[in-house]
Amino acid sequence: MYPKKQFYSFKKQLKERYLKLVEKSNNYRFEDEVKSDIAAFKAMKVLEKMNRLSYLERKLTV
């Protein structure tokens, strides 16, 4: 697999994972606060990785 294609597939995978975790966090908001907080924390970590990839993508295209 070419590095650029691999890069974009990883970015897509992270975005899907982030959306799933945010949805999970919202679903458990009123039922179980601990599960909601854990999902929100994991979503923040995934968002941090996505931001790093966005920075690398800018460097890749320049």
N, CA, C and O of each residue as an XYZ file, in Angstrom:
248
protein
N       0.847     -1.172      0.000
C       0.000      0.000      0.000
C       0.897      1.241      0.000
O       1.894      1.300      0.720
N       0.538      2.202     -0.794
C       1.333      3.412     -0.886
C       1.197      4.229      0.405
O       0.136      4.229      1.030
N       2.258      4.919      0.799
C       2.211      5.677      2.058
C       1.086      6.705      2.116
O       0.461      6.871      3.164
N       0.816      7.398      1.012
C      -0.235      8.411      1.014
C      -1.606      7.773      1.193
O      -2.447      8.281      1.933
N      -1.821      6.650      0.505
C      -3.097      5.950      0.621
C      -3.261      5.385      2.030
O      -4.355      5.422      2.593
N      -2.193      4.873      2.588
C      -2.219      4.345      3.951
C      -2.517      5.471      4.945
O      -3.258      5.281      5.909
N      -1.939      6.622      4.701
C      -2.160      7.789      5.543
C      -3.643      8.166      5.566
O      -4.212      8.395      6.633
N      -4.258      8.229      4.395
C      -5.669      8.614      4.321
C      -6.591      7.549      4.890
O      -7.631      7.884      5.457
N      -6.243      6.287      4.756
C      -7.089      5.236      5.332
C      -7.008      5.261      6.856
O      -7.999      4.999      7.537
N      -5.827      5.576      7.390
C      -5.671      5.694      8.848
C      -6.467      6.890      9.359
O      -7.089      6.819     10.419
N      -6.446      7.979      8.612
C      -7.197      9.175      8.987
C      -8.696      8.881      9.000
O      -9.412      9.322      9.899
N      -9.163      8.140      8.005
C     -10.576      7.764      7.922
C     -10.965      6.869      9.096
O     -12.033      7.033      9.686
N     -10.095      5.928      9.427
C     -10.343      5.020     10.540
C     -10.439      5.791     11.855
O     -11.310      5.507     12.678
N      -9.557      6.756     12.055
C      -9.594      7.558     13.272
C     -10.880      8.378     13.355
O     -11.464      8.507     14.431
N     -11.322      8.928     12.234
C     -12.537      9.732     12.225
C     -13.748      8.878     12.595
O     -14.599      9.310     13.372
N     -13.824      7.675     12.043
C     -14.935      6.773     12.361
C     -14.917      6.390     13.836
O     -15.959      6.339     14.489
N     -13.728      6.125     14.349
C     -13.595      5.753     15.764
C     -13.999      6.928     16.664
O     -14.665      6.738     17.682
N     -13.591      8.133     16.279
C     -13.930      9.322     17.053
C     -15.448      9.518     17.103
O     -16.013      9.764     18.169
N     -16.102      9.406     15.946
C     -17.555      9.594     15.904
C     -18.282      8.539     16.735
O     -19.271      8.839     17.403
N     -17.787      7.308     16.690
C     -18.401      6.239     17.474
C     -18.260      6.499     18.973
O     -19.200      6.275     19.735
N     -17.080      6.975     19.396
C     -16.858      7.254     20.813
C     -17.691      8.440     21.295
O     -18.205      8.419     22.413
N     -17.827      9.462     20.472
C     -18.649     10.612     20.860
C     -20.111     10.197     20.992
O     -20.805     10.619     21.917
N     -20.564      9.375     20.066
C     -21.940      8.890     20.144
C     -22.150      8.046     21.400
O     -23.172      8.168     22.076
N     -21.184      7.200     21.704
C     -21.264      6.364     22.909
C     -21.297      7.232     24.155
O     -22.053      6.967     25.090
N     -20.470      8.272     24.162
C     -20.438      9.184     25.302
C     -21.785      9.869     25.492
O     -22.270      9.989     26.617
N     -22.389     10.317     24.400
C     -23.695     10.975     24.492
C     -24.800     10.017     24.912
O     -25.722     10.409     25.628
N     -24.715      8.767     24.474
C     -25.747      7.795     24.833
C     -25.715      7.448     26.314
O     -26.765      7.231     26.919
N     -24.534      7.393     26.902
C     -24.406      7.017     28.311
C     -24.424      8.222     29.253
O     -24.223      8.057     30.456
N     -24.658      9.412     28.741
C     -24.557     10.622     29.559
C     -25.426     10.563     30.807
O     -24.972     10.933     31.889
N     -26.674     10.103     30.675
C     -27.599     10.107     31.798
C     -27.699      8.751     32.482
O     -28.153      8.675     33.624
N     -27.289      7.685     31.815
C     -27.409      6.345     32.389
C     -26.224      5.987     33.272
O     -26.394      5.561     34.415
N     -25.019      6.164     32.730
C     -23.821      5.767     33.464
C     -22.724      6.800     33.190
O     -22.112      6.805     32.122
N     -22.491      7.668     34.166
C     -21.546      8.756     33.967
C     -20.118      8.271     33.770
O     -19.346      8.898     33.044
N     -19.762      7.173     34.401
C     -18.396      6.662     34.286
C     -18.112      6.220     32.854
O     -17.074      6.565     32.290
N     -19.026      5.461     32.268
C     -18.850      5.026     30.879
C     -18.813      6.221     29.940
O     -18.038      6.242     28.984
N     -19.645      7.208     30.210
C     -19.679      8.415     29.390
C     -18.342      9.151     29.466
O     -17.810      9.585     28.445
N     -17.804      9.290     30.672
C     -16.530      9.992     30.846
C     -15.378      9.247     30.185
O     -14.501      9.866     29.583
N     -15.375      7.939     30.293
C     -14.314      7.134     29.671
C     -14.369      7.264     28.152
O     -13.338      7.428     27.499
N     -15.570      7.189     27.595
C     -15.717      7.329     26.143
C     -15.314      8.728     25.687
O     -14.697      8.883     24.634
N     -15.658      9.742     26.470
C     -15.289     11.115     26.115
C     -13.775     11.297     26.173
O     -13.195     11.973     25.323
N     -13.135     10.695     27.173
C     -11.680     10.792     27.292
C     -10.994     10.117     26.113
O     -10.051     10.664     25.542
N     -11.465      8.934     25.750
C     -10.898      8.231     24.595
C     -11.116      9.029     23.315
O     -10.242      9.069     22.449
N     -12.282      9.664     23.194
C     -12.566     10.486     22.017
C     -11.603     11.669     21.952
O     -11.153     12.042     20.868
N     -11.285     12.261     23.104
C     -10.322     13.366     23.121
C      -8.950     12.907     22.672
O      -8.257     13.631     21.956
N      -8.548     11.712     23.081
C      -7.253     11.166     22.671
C      -7.221     10.926     21.163
O      -6.222     11.224     20.507
N      -8.299     10.394     20.618
C      -8.379     10.147     19.179
C      -8.372     11.480     18.425
O      -7.744     11.596     17.373
N      -9.068     12.483     18.963
C      -9.077     13.804     18.334
C      -7.672     14.409     18.324
O      -7.287     15.074     17.362
N      -6.922     14.180     19.379
C      -5.530     14.658     19.429
C      -4.699     14.009     18.319
O      -3.895     14.675     17.668
N      -4.897     12.716     18.111
C      -4.187     12.026     17.026
C      -4.608     12.572     15.665
O      -3.782     12.726     14.765
N      -5.896     12.861     15.525
C      -6.384     13.410     14.263
C      -5.759     14.780     13.991
O      -5.420     15.097     12.851
N      -5.609     15.584     15.036
C      -4.985     16.894     14.867
C      -3.520     16.764     14.467
O      -3.026     17.538     13.647
N      -2.834     15.798     15.039
C      -1.438     15.559     14.651
C      -1.351     15.155     13.186
O      -0.466     15.606     12.459
N      -2.272     14.304     12.762
C      -2.284     13.887     11.362
C      -2.594     15.050     10.430
O      -2.040     15.138      9.334
N      -3.470     15.932     10.859
C      -3.769     17.108     10.035
C      -2.528     17.964      9.860
O      -2.281     18.495      8.777
N      -1.752     18.099     10.918
C      -0.510     18.854     10.832
C       0.461     18.181      9.859
O       1.087     18.848      9.035
N       0.580     16.860      9.962
C       1.464     16.125      9.058
C       0.977     16.212      7.613
O       1.775     16.265      6.677
N      -0.346     16.226      7.449
C      -0.902     16.327      6.100
C      -0.532     17.661      5.463
O      -0.243     17.725      4.268
N      -0.542     18.729      6.263
C      -0.107     20.029      5.726
C       1.337     19.982      5.277
O       1.694     20.540      4.240
N       2.174     19.307      6.069
C       3.584     19.176      5.702
C       3.754     18.301      4.465
O       4.658     18.521      3.660
N       2.879     17.306      4.321
C       2.964     16.381      3.202
C       2.597     17.055      1.878
O       3.195     16.764      0.842
N       1.613     17.954      1.916
C       1.162     18.582      0.682
C       2.024     19.769      0.273
O       2.019     20.168     -0.891
N       2.757     20.330      1.217
C       3.586     21.512      0.875
C       4.839     21.113      0.175
O       5.647     21.970     -0.183
